[in-house]
Amino acid sequence: MAIINSKKNTNIVDVSIRRKPTILNTFRRDYQLWIMILPAIICVFIFNYIPMYGIQLAFREFDFTAGITGGEWVGLKYFEQFVQSHMFWDLMRNTILISLATIVVGFPAPIILALLINQIRFKRTKRVLQTTVYLPHFISIVVIVGLLHVLLSPETGIIGHIMSAIGLGHINLLASTSTFIPVYVLSDVWQHVGWNSIIYLAALAGVDPQLYDSAKIDGASRWQIIRNVEIPAIIPTIIILLILNMGSIISTGFEKIFLMQNTLNLPISEVIETYVYKIGIMSNQFSYAAAIGLFNTMINFTLLVMVNYLAKRTSRISLW
């Protein structure tokens, strides 16, 4: 009987151990951590979730006298109006082209930079180089666009003089539809490549030093160490950041594009976010602008879910 009772007690203990912890038990166990992140949770709830109530404007005929909760319910009227408008395909084309160009050129750049910086063995040189490439990130977008106007001016800019000297003539790179995207993408990469490389450098710092020692003992060259040791170590980080970037492929930087716009490059520089600003703020069509913004967000969310699913199926690495 004692043996049977002991077996029963063992089974009871096993069941209690296997039982998944509830949210309440988790809170009791880690209440210090929950209290520490409570201010961040409150800020996110106030500034990110409460304003989502304004989404209803996309389905209403906004009336100033009725406030944010008033207006006649019109359903999908403004979504249909946007899809059927003559600007729809131009906006989608421009937004996707700029976003894809930024990802194709800008996404590998910090990875390459991090791998190159990690190869520097002199700590002083490495710190100086890191500080140098980080600095452009802290320059204001307004200042960046001002520098572009100064440097690319066909009459007074340094690059304009160089182009004239090599026989290309006086070309205004900011006023041409064929050069707007390269100028935007390259300047964006120059500004953010150093800062974006920090997370890859952090991942490389976590590589086991024994792997480097083993590779050197086997006679591996630097390129072989990068290919067989460092790149596999940062692949999870690369996949996660790629998923996040693909989730914002229909969203481009509003401020920089808006500041770089002019009447000559408008056919290629008008994107969804600048169009929403002009429709909503400048033309006071708040319901129409809300519908376009919600349409943009839903596409980004759908792409995020799809890319996350594909990454999970192929590499077993995903956000959730």
C-alpha positions in Angstrom: 0.0 0.0 0.0 2.8 2.3 0.8 4.4 1.7 -2.6 1.1 2.4 -4.3 0.5 5.6 -2.4 4.1 6.7 -3.2 3.4 6.1 -6.9 0.2 8.1 -6.7 2.0 11.0 -5.0 4.7 10.9 -7.6 2.1 11.1 -10.4 0.5 14.0 -8.6 3.8 15.8 -8.4 4.6 15.1 -12.0 1.2 16.5 -13.1 1.7 19.7 -11.0 5.2 20.1 -12.5 3.9 19.7 -16.1 1.1 22.1 -15.5 1.7 25.4 -17.5 2.0 28.5 -15.3 -0.9 30.9 -15.5 -0.5 34.6 -16.1 -1.3 35.3 -12.5 1.4 33.0 -11.3 3.9 34.5 -13.7 3.0 38.0 -12.4 3.5 36.9 -8.8 6.8 35.3 -9.6 8.2 38.2 -11.7 6.3 41.1 -10.2 9.5 43.2 -10.0 10.0 43.0 -13.8 6.4 43.8 -14.4 6.6 46.9 -12.2 9.8 48.0 -14.0 8.2 47.9 -17.5 4.8 49.2 -16.3 5.6 52.9 -17.3 6.5 51.7 -20.9 3.2 49.6 -21.0 1.2 52.7 -20.0 2.9 54.9 -22.5 2.3 52.4 -25.4 -1.3 52.0 -24.3 -1.9 55.8 -24.2 -0.1 56.8 -27.3 -0.5 53.7 -29.5 -3.8 52.0 -28.6 -6.1 54.7 -27.5 -5.6 56.7 -30.7 -6.7 53.6 -32.7 -10.2 54.7 -31.9 -9.8 57.3 -34.7 -9.7 54.5 -37.2 -13.5 54.8 -37.4 -13.0 58.1 -39.4 -12.1 56.0 -42.4 -15.6 54.6 -42.4 -17.5 57.9 -41.6 -18.2 61.2 -43.3 -16.2 63.3 -40.9 -18.2 66.3 -39.5 -16.3 69.0 -37.6 -19.4 69.8 -35.5 -19.9 66.2 -34.4 -16.2 65.7 -33.4 -14.2 62.5 -33.7 -17.1 60.3 -32.7 -19.7 61.8 -35.1 -20.4 61.8 -38.8 -22.5 59.7 -41.1 -21.4 56.0 -41.5 -20.4 55.5 -45.2 -18.6 52.1 -44.9 -16.0 51.4 -47.6 -16.8 54.5 -49.7 -13.4 56.1 -49.3 -11.5 52.9 -49.8 -13.3 52.4 -53.1 -12.6 56.1 -54.0 -8.9 55.6 -53.4 -8.6 52.4 -55.4 -10.5 53.9 -58.3 -8.7 57.2 -58.3 -6.3 58.1 -61.1 -3.5 58.4 -58.5 -3.7 54.9 -57.1 -1.3 53.0 -59.3 1.2 55.9 -59.5 1.3 56.1 -55.7 1.6 52.3 -55.3 4.4 52.2 -58.0 6.4 55.0 -56.5 6.0 53.8 -52.9 7.0 50.2 -53.8 9.9 51.3 -56.0 11.4 53.5 -53.3 10.9 51.0 -50.6 12.3 48.1 -52.6 15.3 50.1 -53.7 16.0 51.1 -50.0 15.8 47.5 -48.8 17.8 46.0 -51.7 20.6 48.5 -51.3 20.3 49.5 -47.7 19.6 46.2 -46.0 22.9 44.4 -46.9 25.0 47.6 -46.3 25.1 47.5 -42.5 25.8 43.7 -42.6 28.8 44.2 -44.8 30.0 47.2 -42.7 29.6 45.2 -39.5 31.6 42.3 -40.9 34.4 44.7 -42.1 34.5 46.5 -38.8 34.7 43.2 -36.9 37.8 42.3 -38.8 39.7 45.3 -37.5 42.1 44.1 -34.7 43.3 47.4 -33.5 40.8 48.6 -30.8 41.6 52.3 -31.1 41.1 52.3 -34.9 38.0 50.3 -34.5 36.5 52.8 -32.0 37.3 55.7 -34.2 35.8 54.1 -37.3 32.7 53.1 -35.4 32.2 56.7 -34.1 32.8 58.1 -37.6 30.1 56.0 -39.3 27.6 56.5 -36.4 27.7 60.3 -36.6 25.5 60.9 -39.8 22.6 59.1 -38.0 22.3 62.1 -35.6 22.1 64.7 -38.3 18.7 66.2 -38.8 16.8 65.2 -41.9 16.3 68.9 -42.7 20.1 69.3 -42.6 20.6 66.2 -44.8 18.3 67.5 -47.5 19.9 71.0 -47.2 23.3 69.3 -47.8 21.9 67.5 -50.8 20.7 70.7 -52.3 24.0 72.4 -51.8 26.2 69.5 -53.0 24.0 68.6 -56.0 23.3 72.0 -57.3 24.3 72.2 -61.0 25.6 75.7 -60.6 27.3 75.9 -57.2 27.5 72.3 -55.9 30.7 70.3 -55.8 29.1 67.3 -57.4 27.5 69.5 -60.0 31.0 71.0 -60.9 32.5 67.4 -61.1 29.7 66.3 -63.5 30.3 69.4 -65.6 34.1 68.7 -65.6 33.7 65.2 -66.9 31.3 66.3 -69.7 27.9 65.4 -68.2 26.7 68.9 -68.3 24.5 70.8 -65.8 22.2 68.1 -64.5 20.0 68.8 -61.5 19.9 65.4 -59.8 17.1 66.4 -57.4 14.9 67.6 -60.3 15.1 64.5 -62.5 12.7 61.6 -62.2 15.5 59.2 -63.2 17.9 60.2 -60.5 15.6 61.0 -57.6 15.4 57.4 -56.3 19.2 56.8 -56.5 19.9 60.1 -54.6 17.3 59.3 -52.0 18.5 55.7 -51.4 22.2 56.4 -51.4 21.9 59.4 -49.0 19.7 57.2 -46.8 22.2 54.5 -46.7 25.0 56.9 -45.9 23.1 58.4 -43.0 21.9 55.2 -41.4 24.3 52.4 -42.3 26.6 53.0 -39.3 23.8 53.0 -36.8 22.1 50.0 -38.3 25.3 48.0 -38.1 25.3 48.2 -34.3 22.9 45.3 -33.8 25.0 43.1 -36.1 28.2 44.1 -34.3 26.4 43.1 -31.0 25.5 39.7 -32.6 29.1 39.2 -33.7 30.4 40.0 -30.2 28.5 37.0 -29.0 30.3 34.5 -31.2 32.3 31.9 -29.2 36.0 32.8 -29.4 36.8 29.1 -29.6 35.2 29.0 -33.1 37.7 31.6 -34.3 40.6 29.6 -32.7 39.4 26.4 -34.3 39.1 28.1 -37.7 42.6 29.5 -37.4 44.0 26.1 -36.4 42.4 24.6 -39.5 44.2 27.3 -41.6 41.0 29.2 -42.5 41.5 32.6 -44.2 39.6 35.7 -43.2 37.0 35.2 -45.9 36.5 31.6 -44.8 36.1 32.8 -41.2 33.5 35.3 -42.3 31.6 32.8 -44.5 31.7 29.8 -42.1 31.7 31.4 -38.6 30.4 35.0 -38.6 27.7 34.9 -41.2 26.0 31.8 -39.7 26.1 33.5 -36.3 24.2 36.6 -37.4 21.7 34.8 -39.7 18.9 34.8 -37.0 19.4 38.6 -36.6 19.3 39.1 -40.3 16.1 37.2 -40.7 14.3 39.0 -37.9 15.3 42.4 -39.2 14.4 41.4 -42.8 10.9 40.4 -41.6 10.5 43.8 -39.8 11.7 45.7 -42.9 9.3 43.8 -45.2 6.5 44.7 -42.8 7.0 48.3 -43.7 7.6 48.0 -47.4 4.7 50.2 -48.2 5.8 52.9 -45.8 8.5 55.2 -46.8 10.1 58.1 -44.9 7.7 61.0 -45.1 9.9 63.8 -44.0 12.8 63.3 -46.3 10.7 62.6 -49.4 8.5 65.6 -48.7 11.5 67.9 -48.3 13.1 66.6 -51.5 9.9 67.0 -53.6 9.6 69.6 -56.2 7.4 70.1 -59.3 9.9 68.4 -61.6 10.4 65.1 -59.6 6.8 64.9 -58.4 5.8 62.1 -60.8 8.3 59.7 -59.1 8.5 61.3 -55.6 4.7 61.3 -54.7 4.2 58.4 -52.4 1.3 57.3 -50.2 2.4 59.1 -47.1 3.0 62.5 -48.8 -0.3 62.1 -50.6 -2.1 61.4 -47.2 -0.6 64.6 -45.8 -1.7 66.7 -48.7 -5.2 65.2 -48.8 -5.8 65.2 -45.0 -4.0 68.3 -43.7 -3.8 70.6 -46.7 -7.2 69.7 -48.3 -9.1 68.9 -45.0 -10.4 65.5 -46.3 -9.8 63.7 -43.0 -11.9 60.7 -43.7 -10.4 60.1 -47.1 -6.8 60.5 -45.6 -7.7 58.1 -42.8 -8.9 55.5 -45.3 -5.7 55.7 -47.3 -3.6 55.5 -44.2 -5.6 52.4 -42.9 -5.2 50.8 -46.4 -1.5 51.3 -46.2 -1.3 49.9 -42.7 -3.3 46.8 -43.6 -1.0 46.0 -46.6 2.0 46.3 -44.3 0.5 44.1 -41.7 -0.5 41.4 -44.3 3.0 41.4 -45.7 4.5 41.2 -42.2 2.4 38.1 -41.4 3.2 36.5 -44.8 7.0 37.0 -44.6 7.0 35.9 -40.9 5.1 32.7 -42.0 7.6 32.0 -44.8 10.6 32.6 -42.6 9.1 30.2 -40.0 8.5 27.5 -42.6 11.9 27.8 -44.2 14.3 28.7 -41.4 12.3 28.1 -38.2 13.1 31.7 -37.2 10.2 34.1 -36.8 8.8 36.9 -34.7 6.1 34.6 -33.3 
